[in-house]
Amino acid sequence: MTIDWDAEAATFDDEPDHGLRDTVVRDAWAERLRDWLPKTPGDLLDLGCGTGSLSLLAAERGHRVTGVDLSPNMVELAREKLSGHAAQVLVGDAGEPPVEGRLFDVILARHVLWMFPDPEETLRHWCGLLRPGGRLVLVEGVWGTENPAGIPADRLIGALTPVAGQLRAERLSGDERLWGKRVEDERYAVIADLLATPARHKEVVDVHLILRRGDEVLLARRAGTGYGDGLLNLPSGHVEAGEDVRTAVIREAREEIGLALTPDDVSAELVLQHRGPGGAARIGWFFEAAYGAGGEPFNAEPDKCDELSWHGVAELPDDMVAYCRAALEAWRAGERFALHWQEAGDAVRYERGGADRSVALTPARGAHHVELWVPDFAAAEASWGWLLGELGHVREQRWQGGGSWRRDASYVVLEQSPDMRDSGHDRLRPGLNHLAFHVRNRAELDRLVARAPGHGWSLLFPERHPFAGGEKHCAAYLEDGAGFEVELVVGAP
């Protein structure tokens, strides 16, 4: 069911039970809320709050209200209605409200749950937003007789019974004061207090896509989400129930930027535990994919994103979500596991010169760097720069006659040094014979071999390719114009 709630906002309060302009209707709802809500004021989350009529009644009873609605027009009206109270109203999806790890004493939702394709899953997520012993106040129903729509009370009660310590349902259809008219269909409220035993610690798991185009990554400017709006961020989202992290990042890439990625297109690069300012912790998995995999990216969610843009990894912009910025800097430095633990006074936006909240959890291991002196840096940059970029290295530095490309904790330097002697490189003399790099699979190897001649590389041992190193060793051996050799190995050598 699709409803243009922005278009409905102007006349939404004309319905007696929406605007509560009639004192009889308003008093009827106030009376119910006095019974349904805890006597002690607490943190209340009103999901699908509309123009904020019930939020206002709760705020008048001293509750600290956070309202969430998908319609910016509804939110604007709710903010006006709640001005002067301890309340905030956010634009966002009621199914996944943009409250960034905050917990609440009460969740209130009226005529909202039935609109989700999987109400039980939505309920599970809502329960995770409540403190132990927190309360759900759900007003639902089944409307119509020929093609009824809604949730029967017994289905809702069945879903809540395993997690509720106390549970009760009230029939609302017979109280004309609530609706300003006589109603014949099923309308009811379910009030459920969750079990007070502290639940085992849980954290949100989210996934992020580092789509790399040479030395650049793709960033999306957030809009209308209630978190980090106006700031640049990687395409990202939450892992859904029963979903592994790789499947999740492939799904998010399709939903947000229209890419049809396969499992072979993505590689896990970084796991980062993050805590936002004053919020709860979450685990972020960051995956990399190369530009061209899955098609051309485009803004597939214009309601949540204002623009897509490419940015150099070495020169990231400041108007970024700090979490994203910290992850990209950790990834560029070759870190695999890290923390980004913000404090209550920190900003969601990256602040140049601000406190560094990032901590690497594993020391760098293996080779630090390899440096090749080349007779012609421009030629080497064209051949090696292309190949290193295809292999996942990112340009880190460039200077007159030289440059470096990083992958993980190691990097490769190419330099036309003024101290270099005139004799050329000969891989058959004592010294360096070749460098070897991993490639993901045989298809990737074949793609690189096909493109290599256009970038100054020639295939060695073509008559034995791709098993010149042995029948169980799938690899390609390439030579550049200066005589340097690389080996591209499928799997472990």
N, C-alpha and C positions, 0 to 999 in steps of 0.2 A: 504494500500500500504506500503510495507516494502522496504527500501533502506538502504544499508550499506554505510552510509555517510563517515565513516572512510576510507573505501576502495576507495570511490570516490574522497577523498581529493587530492590525488597526481595529478590527471588529471582534477580536477574541473575547474581550471582557463584556461584550453585550450579552453573552450567555450568563444566566443567573449564577450558576455554580463556578463560572470562571472569574468574573469580575467581583463577585460578592458585594455588589452595590446595594442590593436589597438587604436591609438590616436583619430581616428574618433569616435569610439564607446565610448571611455572614455569621450571625449568632449560632446557627446550627452547626456550621463547620468549626467555629471556635469552641463550642461545647464538646464536639468529638475530639478535637486536638487536645483539649485539657485532659481528656481521659486516655488518649493514645500516647501522648508524649510523656517522658519522665518528668517527675515533679521538680527535680533539680535541673536548672538550665545547663545545657552542654553544647557540644559541637554538632550541628545538624546539617546534613547534606540533602538538599532538595533537588532531586534529579528529574529533568524535564519540567522545570519550574514554571515554564510559560511566562506570564506577566508578573509572577511573584505573589499572587494572592495568598496562598497557603504559607509561603515563606514569611510574609508580613505577619500573619497570625502567630507563627512560631517565634519570630523576632520580638513581638510584643510581649511574649511570655518569658523573655530574657535569654532565649537560645541564640547562640552565635551561629548565624546561618551562612552557608555557602550554597548558592543556587547555580545550577548548570542547565543550559538549554542550547540546542543546536541553532536556533534562529537569532541572529544579531538583533533583529527588530524586537523580538520578545525580550531579549536581555536588556535592551535599552529601556523598555517600559518597566521591567522589573527593577532596574537600578533606580529609576525615578521613584517608584513606589516604596523602595526600601531605604531611601536616603534618610540619614539621621539615625539609622539603626546599626548595630554591630553585624554587618552583613556585607558579603561580596557576591557578585553574580558573574559567572564566566560563560563564555561561548565555548561549547564543546559537546561531544557525544555523550549522552547519558549512559550509554553502555560501557564506555571507558572514560569516565570523567577526568578532566585534566587537573587532578589534585596532587599529582607528583608525590605519592607516598604518604600523604597525610591520612590520619585515622580519625574516625568520627564516633560519636556516641549514638547517633540516630541517623538512619537513612529514610527519607520520606519520598514516595513516588506515587503519583496519581495518574492512572490511565496511561502508563508509559510501558510497563513490562510486556504487555501483550503485543507491542509493535516489533519486538525483536524476534528474529527467526529462531533463536534457541534461548527461550526464557530461562531454562534451568542453568545454562552456562552463564548467562548474564547475572543470575542470582548468585552463583558461586563467586563471580568477580566482586559483586557488591558486598558479599559477606566478608571478603578480604579487606574491605575498606573500613570495617567496623572494629572497634576495640573489643576485647573479650567481654561478653555480657552485653554488647551493644544491641540496639533494637532496630528492626525493620518495620516500617509502617507502610503497607502497600494497599492502595485503593485500586481495585480492578473490577472487571465484570465481563459479561458476554452480551453483546449488543446485536439486536436483530433476531428474526425468526426464520426467514427463508435462507439467508446465507449468514449465519451468526459469526461474529468475529470477537475474539477476546480469549480469556483464560478461565476455564471453570475453576471454582474455588477449591474443589478437591485435588486438582492437579497442582495448584500452588501450595496447598497444605502438604501434599505428599513430597514435594521438592524440599520443603523446609523442615519437615519432621526430623530428619537425621541430624540436623545442626542446631536445632532450637531446644533450649531448656524449657521455655514456656511458649505456648502458641495458642492463639485464639482467633476466631473469625466472627465478624459481625455482618449481618445482612443489612444493606443500606437502601435497597430498592423501595421499601415501604415508608421511608421518611421523606415526604414531599418537600419538607423545608430545605433539605440539602440540595435539591435540584430546581427548586422554584416551580415545580410542576409534578404531576403524577407520572411515574415511569413504570413500565411493565416488564422490562428486561432484568437480567440478573446484575446486581451491583453489590459489592461487598468490600470489606476491609479485612486484611489479615495483619495481626500484630504479633511479631515473633521476637523473642529475646534469645540471642545466641547463647550457647553454653559459656559459662563464666571461666572455665578452665583455660588458662593461657594456651593459645595454639602454638604449635611448633613454629619456630622462626621461618618465615618465607620471604623471598625476594623476587621482585619482578625480573624477568629475563628479557632483554631486548636485543635486537640484531641491527646491524648497520652495514651498509654497502659502501665500500671504497671503490668507486668506479674510476679507473685510472686511464688517462689518455696521455701517454708519454710522461711528462713531468707534471701533469695537471690531474686534479680530482674534481668530480662533479659535486656541487653543493646545491641545496634547495633552500629557498627563503620561506620560512614558516609563516603561516597566516591562518587566523581563525581557529587556532587549536587551544588557546588558553595557556600555552606554555611556550616561551621563547619566540613569540610572534614578532616578525620583523627581522629575525636573526637567521643567519645561514647555518645549515645543519646537513649532515649526510642523510640520504634516504634511509629511513629506519622505521622500526615498529616493534611491538611486543610479540613474543612467542605465544602462540595460542595453545590451549589445552590439547595434549596428545601430539604435539608437533615438535620435531627436532629442530635445532637451531639452523641447520643448513636448509631444510625445507622452508623454514620461516623467512630467511633472507631472500630466497628465490621468490616466495610469494609476495613479500614486500616490494621487491624490485619490479614485479609485474604490476602490482596495484598502484605504486607511486610514480614510476618512470617508464612503465610500459615495456620492460625488457622480458623476453622469454628465455631466461637463463636455464641451464641444465646443471646438475651436480658437478660435472667436470669443469664448468666455467668459473666456479668460485673456490676460493681457498681461505681457510681460517688464518687470520694474521695476528689478532690481538684479543685477549680477554682482559677486560678492565672492570673492576668494581668501583662504582661511582655512588656518591651521596650528594644530592643537591642541597642548596642552602636550607637548613632546617627541615629537610625531608628524610625519607627512609632510603636505605641502600638498595641498589639494583646491580645486576650483572649485565655487562654489555659484551656481546660477541661481535667482532669487527671482521668482515669478510672482504676479500678483494676480488674484483673481476676486471678484465681488460676491456677497454672501449672496443666496440664492434661485436662483442659477444651478446647474443640475444636481441640484436637490432639496434636501432637508433633511439636513444632516450628522449622522452618528451614528458611534459607535465600532465600526468594522468589524473591528478587530484587537485584541480585548480581551486577547490574550496578550502584546501589545506596548505597550498603552496602558491606563492606569488610569481616565482621565477626559478629557472634552473640556470646555473652558470658554472663555467670552468675556472679553476684557480690553481696557480702554481703551488706545489707543495712547499717549496722553499720560501714562498711569499704569501702566506695565508692572510686573508683580510681579518680585521679586528672585530667586525660586526658578526661574530659567530657565537653560538652556544658554547659556553666554556667547556662543557663535557665533551663535545665534539672536537673542539680545538685541542684539548689535552690528549685525546685519543690519537688524533692525526700526528701530533708531535711525538707521541710515544712510538707510533708505528714507523714514522720516518727515522727515528733513532734506533730501530731494530728491536724494540722491546716486545716481548711476547705476553707478559703478565704484568699488570700494573694496578695501582690504586689512584683514584682521584676523589679525595675526601674533602668536600667543601664544608665550610662552617656557616653558622646561622647568618652572619652578616655579609657573606659573600654574594656576588651578583650571579644571576643566570648567564649574563653576557660575559664573554671574555674581556678581561681588563688588562691591557698592556701595562706591565710594571707592577701588577698586583701580586698578591701572595701566590707562590707556586704550590699547588696542592697535589701535585703528581709525585708518585713514588714508584720506581721500578722495583719489581719483586724478584727478578732474576738477574744475576750479573752477566755481562757479555761473555760469550765463550767462542772458541774457534778462532779462525783467522780474523785479524783486525782489518787489514786491507792488502791489496795487491797493487803494485805500481808498475806500469809498463811505460818505458820510454819509447816514443814513436818518432819516426823521421818526419812525418807530416801530420800535425795534429788535426788540421781541417779534414783530411782524408780519413783519419782514424775516427774522428768525431762522427762522420757520416756513416761509417760502417759499424764501428763498435757502439756508438750512441744508439743506433737503431736496434742492434741486437740486444744490448743490455736493457733497453726499454721494453722490448718484447719479452724478455726473461723476468720482468718485474722489478728491475732496478729503477730508481728515481734519481734524476739529476740533483746533486747536492750542491756542488760548487762549480764555478767556471772562472778562469783567469786567463790572462794572455798566454796562449800556448798550452793550456791544460784544462782539465776538468775532472770531476769525480762523480760516480754513480753509486748509490747506496742500495743495498737490499739487506734487510734485517740488521744485524750488528756489524756487518762487513761491507766494505766498499771497494770499488775498482778505480784506480787513478790512471788516466792517460795524460802523458806530458811530453811535449817537444822541448826538452831541457836544453839550455845553452851550453851545459857541461857535457852533453852527449858526444861521444866520439863518432867519427864518420862512418865506420863500418856498419853495415846493415845487420838486421836480425837473421840468424840462421838457427832454426829450431833443431837441426841435427847436430849442432855443436854442444859441448857441455853448457849447462845452464837451463833455462826454462824451455821445455818442449811444448807444452800447451796448457790451457786452462779448461776445466770441465765444469759444466753447469747442468743442473736438473731441468728437464722439461716434463710437463704433466702426463702426457700420453703420446701414443704413436700419431694420432691425428695432428696434435700440435707440432710434433717433430716434422711431419710431412709439410705442414703449412710453412714453417720457418725455412725449410730447405728449398721450397718452391720460390720463396720471396728473396732469399739471401743473395742470389746473383745481381738483383737490382740494387743492392746496397753494398756492392764491392766484395762479396764473398764468393769463393768457388768451392765446390764439393771435392774433397779428397777421397780417393779409393772408390770411385763411383761404381766400379764393377762388383764390389762387395757390399755396397750400401744396402740396408742399414745395419749389417752385421759384420762390419770390417773388424770389430773388436772381439769377435767370437759369436758362435751361433746362438748363445743365450744372452748376448749383450747388444741390445738395440740402441744404436746411437748414430749420430751424424758427425763427421769430421769436416770442418770448414777452415779455409785459409783466406786471410785478407791480402790486400795488395802489397803489404810490407812483409809478408811471410809469417805472420803470427797465426797460430792454430788454436781453434776452440773445439771442444767436444761437447755435443749436446746429448745427454743420456736420458733415456726413458726409464724411470724407476731408479732403484739403487744400483750403483755399479758393482 
